[in-house]
Amino acid sequence: MSQPTPHQFAADGVNPDSVPYKTTSTGARMPAIGLGTFGSDHYSGESIAEAVKGAIEVGYRHIDCAAVYGNEHLVGQSLRHAMQNGVKREDLWITSKLWNDKHDEKDVIPACEHSLKDLQLDYLDLYLIHWPFPNYHAPGVEVTSRDPHARPYIHENFMKTWRQLEKLVDMGLVRHIGTSNMTIPKLTLLLRDTRIQPTATEMELHPHFQQPELFKFVVENSIIPIAFSPIGSPRRPERDRTDEDTVDMEDPLIVQIAQRLNVHPAIVCLKWAIQRGQVPIPFSTTRSHYLANLRCAVMEPLTDEEMMAITKIDKNCRLIKGQVFLWKEGQNWEDLWDVQGEITQA
Ligand SMILES: NC(=O)c1ccc[n+]([C@@H]2O[C@H](COP(=O)([O-])OP(=O)(O)OC[C@H]3O[C@@H](n4cnc5c(N)ncnc54)[C@H](OP(=O)(O)O)[C@@H]3O)[C@@H](O)[C@H]2O)c1
């Protein structure tokens, strides 16, 4: 990465060159922490775009976007601002995602081109299939909302979508491709059938939801795990809340480590994530928060004992359950996640 020059870099920021990174099979560098941009139905696109601008100024170089977040046209203005002020395109890692109503072969390339136009970019560093289901729901709907045309996972169809992502790589519009919200059985089939392997997969990961088996599978297959909702998504949409959900940041162990380090419990969740080997993409519109989140990537590590102790507070508590993607009445959200080790069929 090139040296930051003063006008593009806040005095209290973090030198992007000091932030750890993951190296992809192509030799590209993905910064080990990024900024999320999903407003969870609460935050305006303008406030998120402002955060993207501020985050790049304090040293973020990795931004996690998606068409369905409805703000790529605003985030694009912040990216352009950064590049006009000296940040080089090749020093940024920009991810976007294909939404569920664009899985049809004819829709994939135009959807990616739309994101590129909104983001004011010539290429994406990473393009993900956001969910393995083609089931559409409008932003902000109730948890009981269902797409009348909803279908289960159909591998043949998913591969048709994937082939279009591979084509995007051939066209030079996308440097890497990947998945999101996948399971071991689905990834096993994908790995069997791909021409271009997934570089990364986005998955929910936080101390109370560590997904040890999927995490191990992903790492063993040289796929980079990107951790969404890394601090437990305290402002997630109402549809993603149940009475059984637990709160990572209130866990006594997380609080105790935070007290030792004199930091917010959010920072402990993020330090654990980076040290474990996943790439967290915390969302924040508060400058002091997103700055602290980035700084923690270059702070002293947690102790081995603390890392081991956090392993033991996993509660298998999935927060983003995905009920709106179910395809027939009487189903449980666990059907989306292949908990029996096989792909749940119609
Ligand atoms: N692939 C997928 O299906 C998927 C699903 C969900 C999310 N994601 C991605 O992952 C990103 C992050 O997940 P998320 O937004 O669900 O949840 P999250 O990052 O776990 O939590 C975000 C919340 O934590 C607060 N926060 C952040 N840093 C903090 C700090 N240092 N101290 C105190 N509070 C802090 C933020 O509030 P402030 O604004 O006040 O800081 C915000 O309300 C999303 O934005 C999106 O890009 C992807």
Ligand as a Chemical Component Dictionary entry (heavy atoms), coordinates in Angstrom:
data_LIG
# 
_chem_comp.id                   LIG 
_chem_comp.type                 NON-POLYMER 
_chem_comp.pdbx_formal_charge   0 
_chem_comp.three_letter_code    LIG 
# 
loop_
_chem_comp_atom.comp_id 
_chem_comp_atom.atom_id 
_chem_comp_atom.alt_atom_id 
_chem_comp_atom.type_symbol 
_chem_comp_atom.charge 
_chem_comp_atom.model_Cartn_x 
_chem_comp_atom.model_Cartn_y 
_chem_comp_atom.model_Cartn_z 
_chem_comp_atom.pdbx_ordinal 
LIG N1  N1  N 0  -24.096 -10.795 4.630  1  
LIG C1  C1  C 0  -25.163 -10.562 5.373  2  
LIG O1  O1  O 0  -26.223 -11.197 5.215  3  
LIG C2  C2  C 0  -25.091 -9.534  6.463  4  
LIG C3  C3  C 0  -26.041 -9.553  7.506  5  
LIG C4  C4  C 0  -25.944 -8.584  8.496  6  
LIG C5  C5  C 0  -24.927 -7.630  8.458  7  
LIG N2  N2  N 1  -24.022 -7.620  7.419  8  
LIG C6  C6  C 0  -22.915 -6.623  7.339  9  
LIG O2  O2  O 0  -22.251 -6.598  8.599  10 
LIG C7  C7  C 0  -22.217 -5.260  9.105  11 
LIG C8  C8  C 0  -22.179 -5.246  10.619 12 
LIG O3  O3  O 0  -23.255 -5.947  11.206 13 
LIG P1  P1  P 0  -24.440 -5.214  11.988 14 
LIG O4  O4  O 0  -24.615 -3.854  11.463 15 
LIG O5  O5  O -1 -25.589 -6.150  11.966 16 
LIG O6  O6  O 0  -23.986 -5.200  13.519 17 
LIG P2  P2  P 0  -22.709 -4.842  14.410 18 
LIG O7  O7  O 0  -21.606 -4.307  13.600 19 
LIG O8  O8  O 0  -22.454 -6.049  15.265 20 
LIG O9  O9  O 0  -23.312 -3.708  15.364 21 
LIG C9  C9  C 0  -23.512 -2.391  14.918 22 
LIG C10 C10 C 0  -24.026 -1.532  16.080 23 
LIG O10 O10 O 0  -23.044 -1.464  17.113 24 
LIG C11 C11 C 0  -22.788 -0.108  17.488 25 
LIG N3  N3  N 0  -21.334 0.026   17.697 26 
LIG C12 C12 C 0  -20.361 -0.137  16.757 27 
LIG N4  N4  N 0  -19.148 0.048   17.298 28 
LIG C13 C13 C 0  -19.343 0.347   18.607 29 
LIG C14 C14 C 0  -18.462 0.655   19.678 30 
LIG N5  N5  N 0  -17.134 0.687   19.524 31 
LIG N6  N6  N 0  -19.021 0.914   20.895 32 
LIG C15 C15 C 0  -20.353 0.867   21.051 33 
LIG N7  N7  N 0  -21.246 0.586   20.083 34 
LIG C16 C16 C 0  -20.736 0.324   18.864 35 
LIG C17 C17 C 0  -23.278 0.737   16.337 36 
LIG O11 O11 O 0  -23.815 1.947   16.804 37 
LIG P3  P3  P 0  -23.132 3.384   16.472 38 
LIG O12 O12 O 0  -23.525 3.727   15.072 39 
LIG O13 O13 O 0  -23.710 4.305   17.485 40 
LIG O14 O14 O 0  -21.652 3.205   16.657 41 
LIG C18 C18 C 0  -24.353 -0.114  15.695 42 
LIG O15 O15 O 0  -25.616 0.185   16.257 43 
LIG C19 C19 C 0  -23.477 -4.641  8.476  44 
LIG O16 O16 O 0  -23.481 -3.228  8.543  45 
LIG C20 C20 C 0  -23.399 -5.202  7.069  46 
LIG O17 O17 O 0  -22.449 -4.486  6.298  47 
LIG C21 C21 C 0  -24.083 -8.570  6.426  48 
# 
loop_
_chem_comp_bond.comp_id 
_chem_comp_bond.atom_id_1 
_chem_comp_bond.atom_id_2 
_chem_comp_bond.value_order 
_chem_comp_bond.pdbx_ordinal 
LIG N1  C1  SING 1  
LIG C1  O1  DOUB 2  
LIG C1  C2  SING 3  
LIG C2  C3  SING 4  
LIG C2  C21 DOUB 5  
LIG C3  C4  DOUB 6  
LIG C4  C5  SING 7  
LIG C5  N2  DOUB 8  
LIG N2  C6  SING 9  
LIG N2  C21 SING 10 
LIG C6  O2  SING 11 
LIG C6  C20 SING 12 
LIG O2  C7  SING 13 
LIG C7  C8  SING 14 
LIG C7  C19 SING 15 
LIG C8  O3  SING 16 
LIG O3  P1  SING 17 
LIG P1  O4  DOUB 18 
LIG P1  O5  SING 19 
LIG P1  O6  SING 20 
LIG O6  P2  SING 21 
LIG P2  O7  DOUB 22 
LIG P2  O8  SING 23 
LIG P2  O9  SING 24 
LIG O9  C9  SING 25 
LIG C9  C10 SING 26 
LIG C10 O10 SING 27 
LIG C10 C18 SING 28 
LIG O10 C11 SING 29 
LIG C11 N3  SING 30 
LIG C11 C17 SING 31 
LIG N3  C12 SING 32 
LIG N3  C16 SING 33 
LIG C12 N4  DOUB 34 
LIG N4  C13 SING 35 
LIG C13 C14 SING 36 
LIG C13 C16 DOUB 37 
LIG C14 N5  SING 38 
LIG C14 N6  DOUB 39 
LIG N6  C15 SING 40 
LIG C15 N7  DOUB 41 
LIG N7  C16 SING 42 
LIG C17 O11 SING 43 
LIG C17 C18 SING 44 
LIG O11 P3  SING 45 
LIG P3  O12 DOUB 46 
LIG P3  O13 SING 47 
LIG P3  O14 SING 48 
LIG C18 O15 SING 49 
LIG C19 O16 SING 50 
LIG C19 C20 SING 51 
LIG C20 O17 SING 52 
# 
